[in-house]
Amino acid sequence: MTKPTIALVLGDPSGIGPEVAVKVLADEANRQQANILIIADEYELRKGMDIAQVTFDYDVVDSFEEANFVDNKPVLLKFSSSHAEPIEYGKATAQGGTYVLETLKIAVDLTLAHKTHGICFAPLNKQAMSMAGLAHRDELSWFAELTGYQGFGCEVNVVDDIWAGRVTSHIPFKNVVDNLTVDSVLETIELMDKTLRSAGFDSPRIAVQALNPHGGEGGLFGDEEITTITPAIEKAKQKGIEAFGPFPGDTTMWVVEKESMNSIVSMYHDQGATALKMMGFDRGVTVQGGIPIPIATANHGSAFDIYGKNVASTPAMENALKLTTRMATSYQLKQQ
């Protein structure tokens, strides 16, 4: 089987995206994993190299059909932003948001056409994308629209081989309980099982978190564990999914380690993600869970405050490329 082809996007050029992307690509071991198609303005790619003080050879093409991946050499697909004004650096801008949206749209189109097999993007900025006209609350819902996906999706955070998804995500905390149902918890468990299998796990073991302190103490501190979470776990088990819990939020990670589990399903955004990021914020990855094509990115932001300083670390972006390649390999096989 030939290596998968990964569409690599530099993220928001006003931040550290180009810097971390070129640092990762400067390492030949990273370039050997896959055929790398960089979708970028060559000026921004070279600017990233100047900041990072690294360089590597690459070919330049006007269309994907011209790409010839040889000798682990990336190919740059020429891109020019539709935004007429020059990009301002070190801050959130409409120019940076436009750049991200347009390069990602090209990457999605190429992957849907099976020309590339996955997308790895450097950090972007939601405020900048909103300034550029994105009406969606986040990139996940935008990716769903672009790919025609109408099912359940959630951001999946990955550190090492522990994957964490959540039933509710970018909503006010006061609305969390209203959005917890047996079906929504079950959908998240099913999504995590499917996502891990796409990354090569044969029998994912999923720890489901409780919502209330001490797991509700039998209804004394809340009954969502009894009325909602446990019934969802039981339904997942009936479908052959290895789901366990609900486990109190403050001891879940201990259980995951002790019982050699692969995954966590949380009830809200910060519940599982906080512990996971404490484990390895500098090397974490975010996967766009549910989206029918592999998409992953570094689990950190665009860091405008350190733009141009050549101090951005690369483990998260490096792991994002590795994980995208891992999922893209499976995706490629399914297309054959």
N, C-alpha and C positions, 0 to 999 in steps of 0.2 A: 504494500500500500504506500502511495506517495504521502509525503508530509502534508498536514493540513495547511491551508493558507489563512493567515490571521490578518484582518483589517485593523491596523493600529492607528488610533487617533490621538493627537497631542493634548487634548483637553483644552482648557481655557488658556490661551497664550499670554494672558495678563498675569498668570500665576506660575506655579512651579511645574506645570504639566510638561512643557517641552524639555525642561532640565532633567526631570526624572526619566522621561522616555528615552532620551538620547544616552543617558548614563547606562540604562539597562541594555540598549542596543549596542553600545560600545563593547560589551562583553560577548565574545564570539560564542561562548557556550549558550547564551540566551538566543542568539540568532540561529543556532543549529536546530532548535526545537521545531521550528515551523518556517514556512515561507512567509515573510513579513511584508505586507503591503502598507506602507505609510501613506496616509491620506492627509496632506498638509500643504500649506504654502511653503515653498522651499526657503523663503526668507526666515520664517519662524523656526523651521528645522535648524537652519544654520545659526540662528540666534541662540537656540537652545544649546547647540554645540559650543558656541563661544562662552556662554555662561558656565557650562559644565566643564569646559576645557578638555573636551574629548572629541574624537572624530572617528568616522568609519566610512567605508565606501558604500555607495548605493547607486542604483540606476534610476533614471528619470523617464517616466512615460506620460503620454497624454491620455491614454485609455488603458483599461485593464487588459485588453486583448494584446497589447504590446509587451506586457510583462513577461520576463523570462528569468525565473528564479534559479540562479546558478551560484555555486560556491558560497552558500550561506549569505548572499548579498541581498539586503533589503531593496525593495523597489518603491520609489516615491511616485505616487500618483498626483500629478499636478492639481493644485486647487487654488482658486482665487475667490475670496469672500465677496458677497454681493454688497457688503457694507462699504460705502465709499470713503468714510473717514478713517484715518490711521488709528491703529489700536493704541490705547493708553495702557501702560503697564503698571502693575502693583495695585490695582483696584478693580472693582466690579464695574463693567461697562457693557453697553448694548453691543459694541463692536466685538468684544470677547464672546458674548453670548451668541451672537450671530455666527461667529466662526465655529463654535462648538456644535450648534444645531445643524449647520450645513455640512460639516465634515462627518458627523454621526449619521446624517440622513444618507449620505453616499455609502457609508459602511453598511448600513442596514439594507439598502437596495442591493448591494453586491452580494450580501450574504443570503438574502431571500432568493436571489438568482442562482445560488449555489456556486458562485465564482469564488467567494471567500467562505470560510467555514466557521468563523467566529469573530467577535469584535472585542478588542481590548482597548479601553480608553483611559488616558491619564486624567487626573482630577479636573472636574468641572465645577461650576458655581451656579447654584439654583437662582440666586438673585440676578446674576448677569443674564441667564437664559430668560428669565421673566422680563427683564428690561428689553430683551430682543424680541419679545412678543409671544413667548411660550405661555399658553393658557393653562396647561396642565400643572398639577400641584408638584409633580416631580418627574424625573426622566423615565421612571418605570411605567407610569401611565401613558407617557408619550410613546415609548417603545411599543406598548400594547397596541396603540392606535396604528402606528406605522406597520406593524406586522399582522394586523387584523385579529389579534388575540383578544377574546372576550371572556376568558376564564379568570380564575383567581390568580393573583400574583403578589409577590412580596419581595423586598430586598432580603437577600440572604448574606449574612456576614460570616466569613470564614477565617479562622486562625488555625494554622497547622491543619489537622484533620478533624476539627470540630466546626460544625456548621450550625448557624443559628438563624431561624426565621421567626416571624411574629404575626399574630392574628390581626392586630391593628398596628398602624404605623404612623403616618404623618397626619394625625388628628389631635385636637386638644385632649388633654388627659381626662377632663370631665366627661368626655364622650366615649371613653373606652368601654365601660360596662354596657352601654346601649348597643355597642357593635359586637359584643360577644354572644354568639349563638352556638348551638351544637353544630350547625352546618359550617359556620365560619371557622371554628376550631378544627373540625374534621377536614375541611378544605386545606388548611395550613399543614396539617399532618401529612395529608396525601401529597401536597406539593413538595414537602421536604423529602419524602420517600422517593418521589419521581426525580427530583433534582440530584439527590445523592447517587441514585442509580445511573443517571446520565454522566456522572463523574467517575463511574467505575466501582461503586460500592455494591456488592451483591445482595447483602441483607442489612440495610441501615437499621441502627438501633436508636430510637428517638425518645428523648426525655421531654415530657410535657410539663410545663410549669403551672403551678397554682396561681391564682390571682391575689388571694387574701393572705394576711399574716398567718404563719403556721399552717398554711394550707386550708384556712377557714376554721380549724379546730371543730370539725364535725358540724359546721353551721353556726357556731358561736360568733365567729368573726366575719361571716358572710357565707352565702350558700352557692356561689357560682361553681365551686368545685363539684358540688353534688348535682346541681341542676343542668350544668352545661358542659364542664370540662371532662368529667369522668364518662358521661354518655358518649362524648365524641371519641374518647380513647377506646371505649369498648367497640364502637362501630368500626374504627380503624383496624382493630385486632381481627374483627370478623372479615375484613378484606385482606387479611394476610400481612398486615403491616405490624412491625415490631415496635409498638408504642407503649410507653410506660409512664406512670404518674397518676395524678398530678403531684409534683414535688414542690415544696415551699421554695420561693424564689431565692432565699438566702443560703440554701443548701444544695441547690440543683447542680452546681459545678462540681461539688464534692461527689455527688452521686454519679455524674457523668464520668469522672475520672475513675471512681471505684468500680463501676460496672462496665467500663470500656464502651461507652456509648459514643455515637458519631455526631449526634444532632440534638439541638434544643428547639422546642417550640415555645415561644414566650407569648404572653397575652398583650403586651404593649411595647412600644419602641425601645425604651431604655432598660427593660427588665433583664433580658439576657445579654443584650449588646454591651452593657456596661462591664459586666464580668469578662466577657470575651475580649473587649478592647484592653482591659487591664492585663490580660494574658499576653497580648502582643499587638498593641496599636500600631507599632511601626512596621508590622509585617502582615497586617490583615487585608483581606480582599472582600469586595462586595460583588455578589452575583445577582443578576436580574432574574429572580426566580419566577418561573412560569412562562416567561417569554419563549417562543418556540425556536429561537436561535441562541447560541451561546454568547453571552455578553458579560464581561467582568471588568472591574476597575480596582484601583487601590482604595483602601478603606480610610482615606483621609481627604481633606479638602485641598483647595487650590492655593492656600497659604500665601495670599498677596503680600503679607508683611515681610516675607523673606525672599520675594522675587528678586532675581538677579544676584543673589549673594553666594550661590554655589554651596549651600549648606543643606539642601534637601536630601533626605535619605531615600534609598531605592528599594529596600526589601519588599515593601508592599506592592510596588509596581512590578517588581520582578516576579513576585508570587502571582500577581494578577495575570501576567503573560503565561506563566506555567499552567495555571488553572484553566485559562481560556483554551490553551493548546490541548489540555487533557479532555475538556468537554468537546472541543472541536473535532478531535479524533473520533469520538463516538458519533458525533453528528455527521461527519463525513462518511462513516461506514453505513449509516442509515440511508444516505442519499444514493449509495451505489446499487 
